[in-house]
């Protein structure tokens, strides 16, 4: 046997390396791209493309909020891509930064919500009632992300909770996209429409997951119920005098 035959036989016995392939339009990576696109469109006039629309500068807190939220959605894209490309090692390393960033999302989100209510931002005459939306989003996000981090070794549960948390905080972005379209909803508050659209998107992912795995994963089952329950409870809570008193205290 000559040298060429030896080399050929060695190559024939070597295990074949799997080439990573990323399907950009399906699964969690596609969800990450969709979420980022909606956020960009919704906040383009007031943040991303603000220089082309108006020259009034944003307060520093809103700049920090915009940077933190942008970083979160960019990280979500990166993390889903890394998993799809079989780079779980880098996914885990970035996860440490992601945990710290998630804390900032919650803290800055609460601060911005309170400051916006203090300045009277939101539906006319309903700033205090509307405060329940950003505060609820921040707390819901924190609960889902915290659970996902605790259960990070359960990969199937972890990734579903991360997806739910990211989609569930898109209330403001979706509401702004709806405002840009100028659509009318027959007197239905725009936040209710935004909640409904979020629920439809999540439901679509749940159904697709059930079709693919032939079972309803518990994380999607209780996670989806948790998201919808917090939405309904917030809408009911906002109508109570107790919430008005609490919101007034927060904004003093």
N, C-alpha and C positions, 0 to 999 in steps of 0.2 A: 504493500500500500504506500503510495507516494504522499508527499506533504499536502497536496491539494485534497486528496481523499480524506486524510485525517481531519483537516479543517472543516470539510463538509460534514463529516460524521459528528463532530463536536457541535456544530451549529444545529444539526438536526435534533440532537438530544437536549439542547438548551430550551428552557421554558419560554414561551412566547409572551412578550410584554404587552399588556393591554393598553391600547392607545386611548387616552381620555377623549371623550367627545361630549360637547355641551350642546344640548338642544335649546336654542335661545328662546323658543316660543312656547315651551310647555313647562309644566311643573312649577317648582318654587322659584327658579330663576326667572321664568316668565312673569310670575306674580310680582317679584321684586321690581322688574322693569316697568310693569304696569303701574305699580304704586308710585314709583319715582316720577313717571310721566305725568300722572294726575297731580302730584304735588307741585311739579314744575309749572304746569299749566295754571293751576289754581293761584299760585303765588307769583307768577311772572309779573303781573302789573305792579304789585306792591313790594316785591323784593328782588327777584332774579333779574327782571328787566326794568327795574324802577327808574333807572337813569334815562330811559327812553320815554317814560310816561310822565314823571313829575320830578322836580328837583328838591322837594322838601326832604331833609335828611330824616332818617329813622332814629329813634332813641337807641342808645347803646344796648339796652336790655333786649330790644327786638332784633338787633344785629346778632347778639349772642344766641338768641332763640333760633333765628334762621340758620345760623351756622351749625348749631347742635342738631337740629332736625335734618338738615342736609347731610350731615355726617352720618346720622343714623341710617337714612335710606341708602346712602352710598355704601355703608358697611353691609347692609342687608343684601345688596346686589353682590358685593364681593364674597360674602359668606356663602350664599347659595351657589355662586359660580364655583367656588373652591370645592364644595361638596360634589357638585355635578362633575367636576374635573378630577375627582378622586384625590384631592389634596386636603385630606382631613387633618393632616398635621398642621398646616398653616391655618386651617379653619379654627382649630383649638387655640392656637397662639393668638389669633385675632379676637377670640372669644373673651380673653381677659380685658382687652380694650373695650370690647362691646359691653361688658358688664358695667364698667365705669361710665361709659357713654349713656347707658340706659338710666343710671342714677341722675345724670345731668338732664336727660329728657324729662324726667318726672319733676325734678326740682325747678328747672327753668320754666317748664310748662305751667306749674302752679303759680310761680311768680308773675308770669306774663298774664295769666288769666285774671289774677287779682288786680294787677295794675290796669288792665284793660277795663275791668268793671269799675274801678275807681275813676277812670277818665270818661266813663259813660259810653264806651264802645259796645256795639252789638245792636240788636233790634231796637228801634226807637222806644225809649221809655222802659226797656226791659233788661237793662244791663245787669242788674242784680240777679234776675231770674236766669239770664243766659250764663252767668258764671258757673252754674251747675254743669254745663257742658264741658268746658276745658278742664275743670277740676276732676270731673268724672272720668274724662279721657285719660288724664295723667294717672289717676289711681288705678283704673282698670288696666292700663298698660303696665304699671308697676307690678300689679298682682300676677298678670300673665307671664311677664318676663321673669319675675322672681321665681315662680313655679317652674318655668322652663329651665332656669339655671340650676335649681335644686335637683331637677330630674334630667340633667344634661347627659348622664350615662345611659338613659333610656332614649336612644336616638330618635325613634319613631314618635315618641311623645314630645320630645324637645323641639323637633323641627315644626311640628304642627302648632305648638303653643307660640313659637316665635312668629309664625305666619299670622296667626290670629291676632297677636299683640300689634303687629305692624299694620295690618289692615284696619284694625279697630280704632286706631288713632287718626284716621284720615278724614274725620268729620269736617274739620275746618277747610281742608283742601277741596273736598267734594262740594261743600257749600259754596265755596268761591267759584268753582267751575260752573255750578248752576247759576250763580249770579251773573257770570260773564255771558251766559247764553241768553239771559233776559227772559227765561221761561217763566210762566205763571203756573201756580199749582192750586188754583181754586181756593185760596185762603189757607191752605195747609202750610204751617211754618216750615221754612226751608231746612231747619235742623232735623225735622221729622223726615223729610224727604232724603236728606243725607244719611240718616240712620238706616232708612229702608234700603238705600242703594248699597251701603256697606254690608247689610245683612244678605242681600241678594248675591253679592260677590262672594262672600264667605260661603253661603249655601252652595254656590256653583262649585267651589273647590271641594266642599264636603261631598257633594254628589259624585264628582269626578273621582275622588279618593275611594268612595264606596264601590264604584264601578271597577276601579283598578284592583282593589284589594279584596273585594267581595265581602267586606265587613265595615261596620261603622266603628272607627277607632274611638276609644273612650275620651281621648284628649279633644277630638273634634266634637264629640257629643256634649260633654259638660262644658267645654270651652265656648261653644256656640251659644248654649243656653245662658252661660254667664254673661256674654257680651250683650245679648238681647235683653236679659233681665236688668242689667245696669242701665241700658238705654231707657227702658220703660220706667224704671224707678226714678231716674233723673227727671224725666218729664213730669212725673207725678209730684216729686219732691219740690220742684221749682214753683209749683202753684200754692205751696203752703206758707202760712205766715212765719212758721219756724225757720224755713229756709231764708226768707227775706231778712229776718232778724240776724241770722248767722252771717249772711252775705254782707249785710250792713256793717257788722262787727269786723269782718275780715278787711273791708275796704276803708275803714276809718284811719 
